[in-house]
């Protein structure tokens, strides 16, 4: 039989689980309902921009940019909801991020990922990857994420295939620029390697 001292701890654990379940449910609704609908509206606007007058096209382009920002904010909120648990391991949090894509890619880890980075660097990496999830998810379908720790280096790679893009949509170079800027600001080195059938995104921490 549990002692009197044990009961409050068990009650706290049950309350924590209930709160986390509510957060997970809300995160799922935001990702599956709200984000997908906004993304669909953005695609529709890109198609309309291709046949609109120049003045109208500029206004549509600004609207699409605003929607992209809204999606980024929502996805960051989803990520925050899903990681406010007692498990703060880097592996777990990267797995949560991978689940933000419409189709979750294969994820693999090599080496001692947990504990390889100090907390502040790990936090910056998660922020960079959270933004990458939003940016990459708009134009590519990731099929593989690898995290490799060896010889003092920490490399995160996302491989993705391009999605069909409506005529008149923005150039991938604009997406690349944003990813490069966020990596540089965090103190990481990023490699972006476009290939005919896929694109490789790699973040290096030394």
N, C-alpha and C positions, 0 to 999 in steps of 0.2 A: 504494500500500500504506500502511496506517495506521502511524504511528510508534508506538514503544513508549509514548510519553507519551499517545497518544490512546487506547490500549486500556483503561486503567483507567476513563476517562471513559465510554467506550462500555459497559463492563461495569456501571458505576453506573447508566447510563440504562436498561439492560435490567432491572436489579434493581428500579429505581424503577417501571418499567412493570409488572413482575410483581406488585409489592406493591399498586399501584393497581388492577390487575385483580382481585386477591383482595378488596380493599376494596369494589370495585364489585359483585362477586358476592355478598358478604356483605350489602351494603346492599340489593340487589335481593331477596334471600331474606327479610330482615327486613321490607321493605315489602310484598312480594307475599304472603308466607305468614303471618308472625306478626301484623302490624298488621291485615290484613284479617280474620283469624280473631277477634282480640280485638274488632274493630269489630262483627263479626257477633254475637258473644256479647252485647255491649252493647245492640244493637238488640233481641235476644231478651229481655233482662232488662227493657228499657223496656216491651215488650209485656206481660210478666208483671206488671209493677208496676201497670199500668192496671186489673187485675182482682184485685189482692191486697188483703188486709186492711191498714188504715192502718199498723199496727206493722211488718208485713212490708214494706210499700211503702217505709217510711223506710230499712229495712236494704238493700233493693234499690237505692234511690237512692244510698246511700253507696257500694255496690259499683260502680255505674255511674260515679260520680265517680272512684273509685280506678282503674277501667279507663281512664278518660280521661287520668288522670295517667300511667299506664303507656304509653299510646299516644304521649303527648307526649314522654316520655323516649326511647322507641324512635325516633321520627321525628327528634328532635334528634340522636340517635346516627347515624342514617342520613345526615343532612345532613353531619355531621362526617366520616363515612367518605368521602363522595363529593366533599368539597371539600379533602381533604388531598393536593392535587396541586400541581404547579408553577404552574398557571394560577389565579391568585387574582383575576382581573379580576371586577369587580362584575357585569357582564353574565353571565359564565359561572356565577357562583354563584347568581344569581337564576334562571337557566335550570335549574340543578340543583334548586332549591327547587320550581319549577313541576312538575317530574317526580315529586314526592311525591304529587300528587293521583292518584286512580285513573285518571282520564282527563286527560291533560295539556292545559291550555288553550293558546290562541294567546298568544304572548308577542311584544311589540313594544317597541322602544326608539327614543326620539327625543332627539336631542342628544348631547353628549359625556358619556355615563353614566360610563364608566371615568375616574377621576380627578376627578370632580365633587365627591366627598366626601372629607374626610380619613379616614385609616384607622380611627380610633376611632368616628367617626359611621357609616361604612360597616358596621363590625362590629355596632354597635347596631341598625342597620336590618336586617341579616341575622338577628339574634336575634329581632327583632319579627316579621319575616316568617315565620321558622321556626315561631313559636308560632301565627301566623295560619293557616298551612297546616294545622296540627292542628285548630284551632278551626273554621275555615271548612269544612274537609273533613268535619266531623261532620254539618253541617246543610245545606250548600250544595254545588253542583257548579259550580266556576268554569269559565267559558268564555273569559275574556280577562284578560290581565295587561298593563298598559302602564306603562312607566317613561319619564317626560318630564322633561327638563332644559331650562329656559329662564329667562332673566332672573334668574339667581341662585337659582331655586327648583328643588326636586327633588321630584317627585310620583310615587308608586307607587300604581296603582289595580288592584284586583281586582274583576271583575264576575262574579257567580255567580247561578245559579238555585236556588231552594229544592228540597230533596229531600223525598220523602214522610216524614212523621214519625209514629211510632206514637202512639196515644192515650195521654195521660198523660206525654208527654215534657216535658222542661224547656223553659221559655220562651226564645225567641231573645234576650230582654233579658239573660239571664245570660251568654250568649256575647258580646254587645256590651260588657257591663261589663268583662269580662276583657281584651278587645282595647283598650278605651279606657285601662284601667289600665296595660297594658304600653307603649302609645304615650306616655302622659304621663310614665311613669318614664324613658323613653328621651329625652324632650325633643322629641317630635314632636307634630304636630297631626293628629288623625284625624277623618275624616268617614265616617259610616255612613248611607247613604240607602236605606232599604227601599222597594221598588216592588212592585206586584202580581205582576210576573213575574220580578223579579230584585232583587238587592241590590248596591249599589256601596260598596266599601270603599276609602278613599283615605288615604294617609299623606303628610303635607306636611312637608318639611324646608326651612327658609329660612336 
